[in-house]
């Protein structure tokens, strides 16, 4: 079977460092942090009250009441990101009536909607009071079921649940479906709710950063003084399309997906190793048919945890050595969890479009592993055309994507 080229024709982002591509690009260039202290979490008993703050979108101008009652927080973010991505891709609503479009979106939990419904049942002892929209808010597939209905999508329709690699795997799976000729266009991405209910059990693990007096300095991937991640969220959407489809409709082509690699660690449920990430990166290189030396930038998964960052640094060094510039945008955004794999591809494309590499802020003192890498600690004005983005998650799931600047 002939393998088709897969391109990106649209992007949209709704995050703690901006709610549009323009805002996010500026934040990336300036090294602006989106991390804040949340008094509500501290009052609720959180060990760490730090979070990436994302504004609540107003959907009334865009969706009717019936549509809004089945939409939860993560879908609100995903919808806003998808609106921008479709506009970016020059796709109007009438397009969906004439063409088959699919959706693959990363989401691996829904907390607030489930808790609210359960609390209501416990208080009122009457399921009828829960409301007709609650079930559609509380299912793991809430994002894809709502967006596919709003946009009348008739292609593939699935949620990718793979912990913090969900958003990345959604792009990878979309790439494979289009590459093999099974779909022409797929809306891909990832979303994550930021409310405290979504993060309470995470906080209970004791893996969150403790530097509450300096929120902007708390997320410090690869730095020797890192002591945990900062939770965050939002929505990120990319429009994947076959090259033939994009050319036929005269779409703007932003980038090309070149390779996708995946693996499972097959070990501890929460502690990552070196071998799994290295396998995913090597597979991405093989799929893209490029040498490791060709990669000009690596957006690392690095979440600011002691063990995770160290193992990723070891894996990167094993395959790439110390040459390519490396940074973790989580230093600014915190860990956007199910969204991160998609948002970090967007962040990297924005850098590639605008000839700079965003800094790994708060990188002040390297440890024995990170000192072997070329960590970018302040904004680097540099042209590049080929990058790799890593995403890893609980359960040992790993994803690596390689994208390039589009050239005919």
N, C-alpha and C positions, 0 to 999 in steps of 0.2 A: 504494500500500500504506500502511495506517495505521501511523504511527510510534509505538511503545510507549515508555513511560517506563521508565528503567532505574535501579534502586536498589541500594544496598549494604545487606545484612542481617547481615553478619558480617565480623569482622576477626580476624587472628591475627598475632603478630609474635614473632620469635626473633632478637635482634640483640645487638650489643655494648653497647648501653645498656639492656638488659633483655630478659628472656625471657617477658614477658607484657605485655598492654596496660597494666596498672596500673603495673608497673615502668617501662615506657617513658614513660608520661605523666609520671611523677614526674621522670625524668631530663631530659625535654624542658623541663619547667618550671624545673628547677634549673640548666639549662645544663651538665649533667654529661657529660664526655667519656668515651668508651669506648676511647680509643687508648692502647696500651701499647708498650713496647720488648720485642722478642722476641730473646733471646740466640741462639736456634737459627738465626735468619736471618743474624745477623752472623757466626756461626761458619761458615755455609755460603757466605759470600762476597757477601751482599747489600750493595749500596751503602747502602740504608736498611732498618733492621730494625724499622721502625714498622708497626703493624697494629691494626685493630680486633679485639679478642679476644672470641670467641664460645665459650661453654662447650659441651662435647660432651654431647649429650642421651643419656639412658638409655632405649632403646626396648624393653627386655625386658618391662616391664609391659604394653606395648601390642601388640607384634607378635611372632609366633612366629619360630623360627629360619629357616625357609624364606623368610619375608618379609624378614628382616633381611639375609640373605646377598646380596641383589641391590640393597641400598641403600647408596649412597655418602654422603659428607659433606654435599653440597648437598641431597640428598633427606632426610637426617635433619632438617635445619633446616626444610625445606619441610613435612615431615610434622608436626613440632611446631607450626608456625604454622597449618597446616590444621586440626589437632585443635582449637585454640583458636577458630579462625574458625567452624567448624561448631557448636561449643558455643555461641558467641556468637550464631549465626544460628538456634539452636534446631532444628538438624537432627540427628536420631539416625540410626544406621547403617541401620535398617530402611527409612528414607525412600528410599534408593537402589534398593531392590528394587521400589518402587512408582512411582518417578518418574525420568524421564530427567534426568541432570545431566551437564554437560560439564566439561572442564578445558582451560584455556589458561594455560601457565606459562612465564615467561621464564627461559631458561638458555642461555648461549652458549659454554660450554666445560666439559670435565671433564678434570682433569689428574692428580690423585692416583691414581685407579683405573687409568688407562692406564699411568702410569709404573710402578706396582706390578706390573701384569701383564707389562709388557715386561721389567722387571728380573728377574722370576722366570723368564721364558723364557730370557733370556741366561745366567742362572746355572745352571739345571737342564737346559736343552736338551730340554724335554718340555712340550708344550702342555697335556697332560692335568692337569698340576699347577696350572694357572692357576685352576681351579675353575669350577663351573657358574654362579656369580653374577656373574663378572667382566664378561661382555659387557653385562649389564643395568646395571652401574654405570658403564660407560665410554662409553655412547652419549650424544649431546647431549640426547636425549629421555628421559634417565634419570628425571627428576622426574615427567613426565607418565605414563610407562609404569608406574612403580611406584605412584603414587598412584591411577591409574585402576584398577589391579588390586586394591589394598588396599580401595578403596571401591566396587568393582564399578560403575564409572561407564559409562554407555551413550550419552552425548552426544558432542559434539565433543571430540577428543582430539589436541591438538597442542602442540608446544613452539615458542615464539616466540624466535628467535635474532636479536637486533638490538643486539648489544653492550650498552652501558650504558643503552640505552633499552628493553631487553627487557621488564622488568617493567611499564613504562608502556604499551608497545604491547599487552601481553597484556590489560590492562584496556580499552584502546581497542578492540581487536578483539572482546573479549567484549561490550562495550557495543554495537557495531555489529550483532553477531549477534542479541542479544536485542532491540534496538530494531527490527530488521527482521522479527522474528517467527520466526526460524529456531531459536532456543533459548529456554527459559524460565529456566534457572538454569545458571551457569557458575562453577566455581572458578578464580579468576585469581590471579596473583601472580608472584613472582620469587625465585630462590635463587642463592646464590654461596658456593662453598667458600672457606675462608680459609687453607688450608695453604700452605706456602711454595712448593710446586711450582706452584700456580696463579698465583703472582705473580712467579716468577723472571724470565721474559722481559719482563714489565712493568717490573721493576726495572732490567733491562738497558737500557731506553730512557732511563733517567736522569730519569724524570718524578715520582719519589717525593720527598716532603718530607725534608729533611735534618736537622731540628731534633731529633736523637735524645735530647739531654739533657733536653728538655722535651716529652715525648710529647703531653700534653694541649694544648699550644700549637702543635703542628705543622700541624694542618689549619686554615687561616685564609682561607677564601673571601673574595674581594673586598678583602682587606687588601693594602696596598702591599708588605708584607714577605713575601707568600706565595712559596713556592719549589717547590711541587709538592703532589701529592695524597698521601693515606694510604690504602692498600688496606684493605678491610674486607669483611664479608659477613654471611650469615645467611639467614633465610627470612621472607617476608611473603606473607600470603594474604588475599584479599578474596572474599566471596561476592556475586556479581552476580546480580540476579534481576529479572524483569519486575515492575512495580508490581502487576499483577493477581495474579501468583503469590504475591508477598509478602503481599498483603492476604488472599488466599484461605486461606493457612495461618496467618494471624495472626502473622506474623514481625515482629520489631522492625526498623524501618527506620532506618538510621543516617544515610544521606546519599543524594543523587541525583546520578548522573552526567549532566552537562548538555552537555558538548562534548568532542570529540576532534579534535586537529589533528596532521598529520604532514607531513614533507617530507624531502628529501635535499639535502645541500649541493652535491653534484655537483662536488666539488673534491678537496682534499688528503685522503688516507686517515686522517690523525690530527689535523690542525690544523683546528679548527672556524672557521666564518665567522659573520658577523652575519645575512646574508640568510636562510639556512635556518631557524634558530631563530625569526626574526621571522615567517616564513611559517607555521610550525607554530602559533605563538601566535595569529596572525590567523585561521587556519582554525578553531582551537578556539573563538574568540570568535564567528565566523560560525555555526558549528554549534550553539553554545549560544544563539544569537540574543540576545547581550548586548553592550553597549558596553564598551569598555576601562575606562571610568570606573566601571563597576559592580564590578570586581574589587577585593576588600577585602584580599587577601593573596596574595603570590606566593612559593611555595617554589621557589627557584632551583636549577638543576642545579649551579651553581658548585662545582667540585671542588677549588679552591685552586691551579689552574695559572695562570700569568701570562696567556697568550693566551686560554685558554678563558673565564675569568671576565670578562676585558675585553670580549670579543665578546658575551657574554651580557648584560652590563651595557648595552652599546650597543643591543642588540636590545630589551631591556626598556624602556629610556628612549625609544626610537623609538615604541613602541606605547603605553606607559602613562605616560610622563613620570616625574616624581619623586614622585607622590602615594602609590601603594599601598605598604604595608609589605612589605619583602622580607627574607628570610633564607634561608640555606642550612643545613639540618640536618646536612650533611656536615661542618660545623665540629665537631660532636660525634661523629658516627658514622664519619667517614672516608667513602671512596667505596665503597659496597656493590655497585658494578658491576651485574651482571645483575639483582640484587635491588632496586636503588635506586629505580627508577621506581614499584615497588609499595609499598615501605616508606615512601617520602616522601609518598605519598597517605595512608597510615595515620597517619603523624606529623601531617600537616595536619588530618586529621579529628579526631584526639585533641585538638589545639589548639582546633578549632572547637567540639567538644563541651564543652570546659572553659573557654572564654572567655579564651584567652591566645594570644600569638604567641611561639614559642620563639626564643631569641636566636641570632644569628649570632656565636657566641663567637669570641674572638681577633680581632675586627674593631677595630683600634686606630687605624690610619691609612688613610684612603681614598686611592685613586689618582684620576686625573683622570676615570675612567669611573664608579667606584663612588660618588664624591662627588655625582653627579647623582641617585642613587637614595636612597630612604628605607630604608636598611639598619637593621634592628633589632638593636642590639648587646647589649641586656639584655632580660630577659623583660618583655613588654608585656602587661598585663592589658587585654584588649580583646575585645569580642564581634564576631564576623564571621560571615557566612552564605554567602559565595561566594569561592572561591579557585581559583588556577591553579597547577599543578605542572608544571615543565619537566624533561625528560630527553633528553639527547643522547648520541651514541655514536660510536665509531670507524666510519669509512666514511661519515660525514656523515649518519647517521640521526637524526631529530628527532621527538620526541613531546611534545605538550602536552595536559593534561587539565584540564577545569573541572568542579568539583563544588560542590554547594550543600547547605546544611543542609536536611533534609527538612521540607517543609511540605505538608500535604494540598492 
